[in-house]
Amino acid sequence: MVTLETPRLILRRWREEDVAPMAAINADPEVMRWIRDGSVRDEQQTRSGIQAWEREWESQGFGLFAVEIRSTGELAGFTGLSVPTYLPEVLPAVEVGWRLRRSHWGQGLATEAAVAAVRFGFEERGLERIVSITQVGNDASERIMTKLEMRPVRETDNPTGGRRVRVFELSSGQYVTTTRSKSLAHRRRP
């Protein structure tokens, strides 16, 4: 079982007790505003989603992590890697994504979690390219993608939600270069 730790978070596989708190996150219209057609999800839909995410772990060797707050044990949402089958024109690809409870927005937690997921994808799973897809207008997600050093590569329509989306991308070569640059810059600080 893969578990990742960051200064404030534990990224881990899903448990039965995660269904209810994740369902509460999925039931918040503001959280779901930028997801597909904006529809909220109930507990059964959430349970089915978690089961699908766990199957992806088994078949792909990566998937969406449950994001837990280290200091409290609270489920904050998810981050991780998945195959964006809903947007066939970008395939083959692996997407990094995230969804957090609204009370955890604006604290840098989504970025912290996504950085760990991207590192896992490139360094542990040997991926060549990671994309991230967001609806046009979701500026908060675009800021996270920029912090991940991703660059916009196309704009298109999402066939499952009918909304315009922007696709960002980061190659393994770009990841290595930016990681090395950041590491060197960090070492030079007095």
Disulfide bonds with the S-S distance in Angstrom:
none
